[in-house]
């Protein structure tokens, strides 16, 4: 078994979007409850309170003026960053904590404290671009983790995979100019945010977009993801794999139209970890993105973490 960490921060609960917003604090509440209720998993995990990312760290992927504008808006009590993205007084602390948890996860993967990890964080990050928030996302947490791994740990090959039902447009925009970072996104198409065409490979050919119709047999999604992963890494052995773990890919999600069930989350996770075992000592850093039906989301996170930890499926 790999030493596996569950990384979170209490400040992530301070991002107050209101209970009518799909990305509300109840998502994390249900995740925490589900993890505690799985005794074997709870005992297996290293439980880590993450840190806050600094402005300098956030500026690895975002314009400093944008970062400071978010801080100022939150200090003034909050407001809307875009039509979908709400900021409250506590959102600065939440967003910097979310980013900091992922940076801690990268450090732990590289120094051996936890080869694998899942960051239970909010707000999500994969739609945020260099100079603005978008689609519930304030800072590009996973993209930041990849650039941080390159800059601080001097990695030469980093892979990000994203199975959120929405295209990770922000992640792609933030990493596609660095040929040492490759990015795979499997997402519903046509769908928000309207990016991620199969023909879009980025300026260096380091991006693989796998757009899929909603409502397909779930194994079509699984097999497409696995095939795409192998195609993207055929000539590229990553030293670290990051997962944008969006569980809005599940059947019945309040927003998405994919049809995956718990066994498919288990299979996707074990596929990624097996590939990581073969090329990078099993180093996998996973972070929460979407998933808007809280009970289903929490169940999926437990399935995902059991697979990360090398535990058998529950039941």
Phi, psi and omega per residue, in radians:
X1 nan 2.514 3.052
X2 -1.508 2.471 3.012
X3 -1.145 2.155 -2.992
X4 -2.190 2.326 -3.103
X5 -1.904 2.512 2.930
X6 -1.885 1.937 -3.023
X7 -1.899 2.288 3.134
X8 -2.670 3.084 3.095
X9 -2.629 2.351 -3.105
X10 -1.062 -0.468 -3.129
X11 -1.176 -0.317 3.100
X12 -1.081 -0.421 3.078
X13 -1.330 -0.157 -3.103
X14 -1.485 -0.093 3.087
X15 -1.385 1.684 -2.993
X16 -1.687 1.746 3.132
X17 -1.657 -0.172 -3.029
X18 1.581 2.560 -3.047
X19 -1.207 -0.297 3.100
X20 -1.427 -0.160 3.132
X21 -1.502 2.428 -3.114
X22 -1.032 -0.595 -3.083
X23 -1.700 1.307 -3.093
X24 -1.906 2.965 -3.017
X25 -1.145 -0.363 3.111
X26 -1.041 -0.400 3.078
X27 -1.041 -0.848 -3.134
X28 -1.238 -0.620 3.115
X29 -1.012 -0.806 -3.139
X30 -1.176 -0.655 3.102
X31 -1.081 -0.835 -3.127
X32 -1.049 -0.726 3.137
X33 -1.116 -0.770 -3.099
X34 -1.157 -0.688 3.121
X35 -1.133 -0.759 3.124
X36 -1.106 -0.576 -3.082
X37 -1.356 -0.241 3.064
X38 -1.699 1.641 -2.983
X39 -1.054 -0.785 -3.117
X40 -1.060 -0.767 3.125
X41 -1.175 -0.801 -3.102
X42 -1.004 -0.717 -3.140
X43 -1.244 -0.525 -3.070
X44 -1.322 -0.539 -2.985
X45 -1.374 2.572 2.858
X46 -1.491 2.113 -3.113
X47 -1.685 2.099 -2.992
X48 -2.200 2.264 2.958
X49 -1.532 2.004 -3.081
X50 -1.235 -3.035 -3.128
X51 -2.069 3.128 3.043
X52 -1.645 2.379 2.967
X53 -1.241 2.571 3.109
X54 -1.537 2.890 3.067
X55 -1.058 -0.689 3.109
X56 -1.076 -0.712 3.130
X57 -1.171 -0.799 3.119
X58 -1.048 -0.518 -3.113
X59 -1.328 -0.041 2.970
X60 -1.122 -0.495 -3.108
X61 -2.187 -0.292 -3.092
X62 -2.069 2.633 3.000
X63 -1.087 2.330 -3.122
X64 -1.036 -0.601 3.135
X65 -1.123 -0.632 3.082
X66 -1.178 -0.800 3.131
X67 -0.983 -0.816 -3.125
X68 -1.159 -0.551 3.123
X69 -1.190 -0.609 3.077
X70 -1.143 -0.787 3.134
X71 -1.052 -0.742 -3.117
X72 -1.163 -0.719 3.128
X73 -1.084 -0.769 -3.140
X74 -1.162 -0.700 3.120
X75 -1.095 -0.482 3.122
X76 -1.514 0.067 3.083
X77 1.917 -0.151 3.065
X78 1.824 -3.051 -3.097
X79 2.785 -2.914 3.126
X80 -1.673 2.277 3.047
X81 -1.536 -0.565 2.912
X82 -2.679 -3.057 -3.016
X83 -1.050 -0.505 -3.108
X84 -1.821 -0.249 -2.913
X85 -1.926 1.965 -3.100
X86 -1.703 2.447 2.994
X87 -2.122 2.395 3.073
X88 -2.013 -3.128 3.118
X89 -1.006 -0.587 -3.102
X90 -1.591 0.026 -3.020
X91 -1.230 -0.535 3.074
X92 -1.059 -0.853 3.129
X93 -1.111 -0.639 3.130
X94 -1.173 -0.832 -3.062
X95 -1.199 -0.657 3.092
X96 -1.250 -0.554 3.058
X97 -1.193 -0.733 3.111
X98 -1.018 -0.806 3.119
X99 -1.144 -0.726 -3.133
X100 -1.119 -0.610 3.085
X101 -1.054 -0.735 3.139
X102 -1.178 -0.666 3.092
X103 -1.133 -0.715 3.035
X104 -1.044 -0.709 -3.136
X105 -1.070 -0.720 3.102
X106 -1.103 -0.802 3.111
X107 -1.008 -0.772 -3.094
X108 -1.178 -0.645 3.095
X109 -1.140 -0.664 -3.053
X110 -1.417 -0.509 -3.133
X111 -1.702 0.001 3.017
X112 1.575 -0.005 3.130
X113 -1.162 -0.566 3.079
X114 -2.726 1.830 -3.104
X115 -1.051 -0.585 -3.111
X116 -2.231 2.686 3.134
X117 -2.761 2.759 2.945
X118 -2.245 2.217 3.077
X119 -1.723 1.960 3.081
X120 -1.523 1.592 -2.921
X121 -2.333 2.806 2.952
X122 -2.731 2.660 0.025
X123 -1.195 2.796 3.044
X124 -1.204 3.128 -2.988
X125 -2.386 -0.252 -2.828
X126 -1.366 -0.028 3.022
X127 -1.755 -0.274 -3.091
X128 -1.157 2.343 3.113
X129 -1.909 -3.074 -2.950
X130 -1.025 -0.658 -2.986
X131 -2.153 0.251 3.116
X132 -2.858 2.736 3.029
X133 -1.406 2.811 -3.141
X134 -2.909 2.446 2.937
X135 0.960 0.863 3.141
X136 1.370 -0.084 -2.964
X137 -1.869 2.374 -3.116
X138 -1.853 -0.917 3.099
X139 -2.142 2.541 -3.109
X140 -1.401 1.422 -2.946
X141 -1.102 -0.809 -3.084
X142 -1.271 -0.714 3.048
X143 -1.036 -0.722 3.082
X144 -1.054 -0.753 3.102
X145 -1.003 -0.686 3.131
X146 -1.167 -0.808 3.130
X147 -1.161 -0.633 3.078
X148 -1.101 -0.721 3.090
X149 -1.082 -0.652 3.102
X150 -1.194 -0.827 -3.017
X151 -1.336 -0.825 -3.012
X152 -1.484 -0.718 -3.079
X153 -1.777 0.041 3.025
X154 1.028 0.585 3.110
X155 -1.261 2.549 -3.103
X156 -1.791 -0.240 -3.116
X157 -2.572 2.023 -3.134
X158 -2.222 2.421 3.126
X159 -2.089 2.352 2.991
X160 -2.037 2.294 3.023
X161 -2.128 2.514 -2.995
X162 -2.412 1.987 3.103
X163 -1.950 0.277 2.965
X164 -0.984 2.592 -3.095
X165 -1.169 -0.323 3.110
X166 -1.764 2.534 3.085
X167 -1.065 2.363 3.097
X168 -1.415 1.161 -3.057
X169 -1.084 -0.681 3.138
X170 -1.163 -0.792 3.104
X171 -1.017 -0.831 3.126
X172 -1.003 -0.827 -3.106
X173 -1.077 -0.591 -3.063
X174 -1.467 -0.289 -3.097
X175 -2.055 -0.263 -2.937
X176 -1.204 -0.291 3.121
X177 -1.473 -0.119 3.091
X178 -1.825 1.876 -3.081
X179 -1.170 -0.146 3.107
X180 -1.487 -0.100 3.116
X181 -2.012 2.180 3.055
X182 -1.889 2.638 -3.014
X183 -2.400 2.211 3.047
X184 -2.038 2.216 3.045
X185 -2.231 2.121 2.947
X186 -1.840 2.220 -2.988
X187 -2.697 2.820 3.111
X188 -1.262 2.490 -3.098
X189 -2.600 2.333 -0.091
X190 -1.348 2.515 -3.030
X191 -2.998 2.953 3.056
X192 -1.025 2.427 0.051
X193 -1.676 0.252 3.075
X194 1.575 0.040 3.114
X195 -1.832 3.107 3.042
X196 1.602 0.626 3.070
X197 -1.147 2.634 -3.133
X198 -1.062 -0.459 -3.126
X199 -1.395 -0.150 -3.099
X200 -1.559 1.831 -3.134
X201 -1.934 0.139 -3.108
X202 1.341 2.937 -3.056
X203 -1.184 -0.362 -3.117
X204 -1.967 0.144 -3.112
X205 1.202 0.439 -3.057
X206 -1.765 0.080 -3.104
X207 -1.975 2.377 3.017
X208 -2.187 1.916 3.065
X209 -1.703 2.304 3.135
X210 -2.127 1.419 3.122
X211 -1.298 2.383 -3.054
X212 -2.361 2.511 3.041
X213 -1.195 2.676 3.007
X214 -1.306 2.798 2.995
X215 1.373 0.212 -3.140
X216 -1.401 2.904 2.979
X217 -1.013 2.339 -3.027
X218 -1.037 -0.526 -3.136
X219 -1.177 -0.380 3.057
X220 -1.131 -0.682 3.089
X221 -1.172 -0.806 -3.116
X222 -1.049 -0.843 -3.088
X223 -1.196 -0.619 3.079
X224 -1.134 -0.758 3.114
X225 -1.069 -0.832 -3.101
X226 -1.100 -0.769 3.128
X227 -1.123 -0.732 3.140
X228 -1.131 -0.740 3.095
X229 -0.985 -0.859 -3.107
X230 -1.176 -0.629 3.095
X231 -1.125 -0.727 -3.094
X232 -1.230 -0.489 -3.069
X233 -1.858 0.200 -3.125
X234 -1.000 -0.668 -3.141
X235 -2.053 0.474 -2.988
X236 -2.612 1.990 3.125
X237 -1.847 1.764 -3.074
X238 -1.165 2.592 3.035
X239 -1.593 -0.200 3.121
X240 -2.741 2.421 3.069
X241 -2.032 2.243 3.038
X242 -1.944 2.448 3.121
X243 -2.017 2.167 2.860
X244 -1.492 1.704 -2.981
X245 -1.599 1.561 3.061
X246 -1.706 2.123 -3.080
X247 -1.744 0.276 2.924
X248 -1.338 0.039 2.998
X249 -1.370 -0.095 -3.116
X250 -1.331 2.566 3.005
X251 -0.993 2.387 3.081
X252 1.466 0.076 3.101
X253 -1.075 2.612 -3.074
X254 -1.159 -0.338 -3.092
X255 -2.045 -0.728 -2.974
X256 -1.520 2.974 3.139
X257 -2.125 0.225 3.059
X258 -1.350 3.023 -2.954
X259 -2.252 0.343 -3.068
X260 -1.204 2.592 3.047
X261 -2.014 -3.123 -3.040
X262 -1.073 -0.655 -3.131
X263 -1.139 -0.447 3.131
X264 -1.374 -0.611 3.017
X265 -1.091 -0.744 3.090
X266 -1.031 -0.814 -3.099
X267 -1.152 -0.790 3.130
X268 -1.030 -0.765 -3.118
X269 -1.126 -0.804 -3.123
X270 -1.194 -0.523 3.044
X271 -1.098 -0.855 -3.121
X272 -1.109 -0.761 -3.113
X273 -1.173 -0.598 3.108
X274 -1.159 -0.691 3.090
X275 -1.169 -0.688 3.099
X276 -1.149 -0.656 3.080
X277 -1.015 -0.627 -3.054
X278 -1.331 -0.438 -2.987
X279 -2.159 -0.388 -3.015
X280 -2.478 0.573 3.096
X281 1.174 0.336 3.094
X282 1.404 0.212 -3.055
X283 -1.264 1.959 -3.140
X284 -2.348 2.183 3.079
X285 -1.995 2.014 -3.111
X286 -1.997 2.514 -3.135
X287 -2.438 2.482 -3.117
X288 -1.179 2.321 2.963
X289 -1.999 -1.895 -3.082
X290 -1.522 -3.030 -3.083
X291 2.246 1.807 -2.863
X292 -2.135 0.264 2.939
X293 -2.030 1.672 -2.831
X294 -0.942 -0.740 -3.113
X295 -1.161 -0.734 3.090
X296 -1.152 -0.727 3.092
X297 -0.995 -0.834 -3.097
X298 -1.114 -0.727 3.098
X299 -1.065 -0.743 -3.126
X300 -1.157 -0.665 3.110
X301 -1.084 -0.714 3.091
X302 -1.094 -0.785 3.091
X303 -1.019 -0.808 -3.127
X304 -1.075 -0.795 -3.109
X305 -1.238 -0.609 3.053
X306 -1.064 -0.706 3.129
X307 -1.206 -0.708 3.072
X308 -1.012 -0.727 -3.090
X309 -1.377 -0.133 -3.109
X310 1.390 0.263 3.062
X311 -1.416 2.619 3.071
X312 -1.182 2.757 3.068
X313 -0.988 2.524 -3.137
X314 -1.167 2.581 3.054
X315 1.350 nan nan
